[in-house]
Amino acid sequence: MTNNGGMVDVSVKNITLRTAKASSSIVLGEEAFQTLMQGTCIKGDVLATAKVAAITAVKSTPAIIPMCHPILIEAVDVD
């Protein structure tokens, strides 16, 4: 076995159900937290923007993770 990375042919693999789960947390100062909770950010809805960013990240996984094959994504749930 060598340490040379490379993509392999996956075209003959059977279709399988795959599930991925991710989580994250942030720490905010009191002023930023209050602005978020009150929905008064001058740039708009922060949580809606975060949800769009999360969905975009899911769809961009093959571009972000080296040698990741693009596969069909049927659903994304962000809460």
Number of C-alpha atoms within 10 A of each C-alpha: 3 4 5 5 8 7 9 8 7 8 7 6 7 7 7 6 5 6 6 6 5 5 5 4 5 4 7 10 7 9 9 13 12 13 13 16 12 9 13 13 13 8 7 11 12 15 13 10 11 13 14 11 12 16 14 11 13 14 16 12 14 14 12 11 9 11 12 11 14 11 9 7 10 5 7 11 8 10 7
